[in-house]
Amino acid sequence: MPLALNPNLLTSRNSGRPVRWWVGIDGGGTSTRAVVANAQGHIVGRGEAGASALGQGADQAWRHVAEAVGGAGVPGLELKDCALGLGLSGTGVPAQLKAFVAADPGVARFTLATDGLVALLGAHGGRPGALMISGTGSVAEALLPDGSRRMVGGWGWQIGDEGSGAWLGQQAMKLAQAAYDSRAAAGPLVQSVWRQAGTTRADLLGFCAQAGQGGYASLAPFVFEHEADDPAAAAMLDQAACALDALATALHPSLPLALAGSIALRLAPRLSPALQSRRVEPQGEPVIGALWLIQQETMTA
């Protein structure tokens, strides 16, 4: 049987109105995905919208949640009739969490957790296990046998999220700046960054001033693109894999480990043999974990 989750991991609100639809939401720094189920538990639609990471603003998060739900194409579906299971990036920052809860547009009920927790629930079917996520950001999380959660990393792109797309993009930009100064070679990776961001000091400073998490992550594909023809790019990927190794090792020594996120999956061959031996394929998507979360909460309420 799936675990009973520690309630301290969740934030919930219930309007008391009847629920017609159960919706799972997985939202991060790049996109928001929704899956809609009817009263019988059958999935009847899916939708997608832009970023709903809480660090990008509560109003944007709710707007993109609504767009993702609306994009599922379910006739008669309205947010006021929905019970939402929300797995969103940024819930660990109290001010961001408070702002999001306060901006509730009037859904029937919701239960909010981190995007990492719903990914864990999806990956291991609500059972104990570990998950390492690296996409736009990075974090490692574990659901322990007592129903509690452990998290390593996930400190945000500004200062952490090592081994993520944003982190790789930042390393690529640092190299491009060093090459501009003649402190590093202007190899193929640098040339790609310059084509994207510009070739003058003003161009590079301007890019960094407005890039944000998504802007830096947009440079990460160049690192993979030049893996074979630029030693600097290959070294960055090795560094990223080592960072993810460190996250997973610090998280838990033996729980089965699933990977999620485009960067983690592309870096998987570079991970250590010890982590490779623990790796399992996810049983389900994060958005399915979010749906399971609200269905379980509704049944036990």
Buried (B, 14 or more C-beta within 10 A) or exposed (E): EBBEBEEEBBBBEBBEEEBBBBBBBBBBBBBBBBBBBBEEEEBBBBBBBBBBBBBBBBEBBBBBBBBBBBBBEBEEBBBEBBBBBBBBBBBBEEEBBEBBBEBBEEBBBBBBBBBBBBBBBBBBBBBBBBBBBBBBBBBBBBBBEEBEBBBBBBBBBEEBBBBBBBBBBBBBBBBBBBBBEEEBBBBBBBBBBBEBBBBEEEBBEEBBEEBBBBBBBBBBBBBBBBBEEBEBBBBBBEBBBBBBBBBBBEBBEEBBBBBBBBBBEBBBEBBBEEBEEBBBEBBBBBBBBBBBBBBBBBEEE
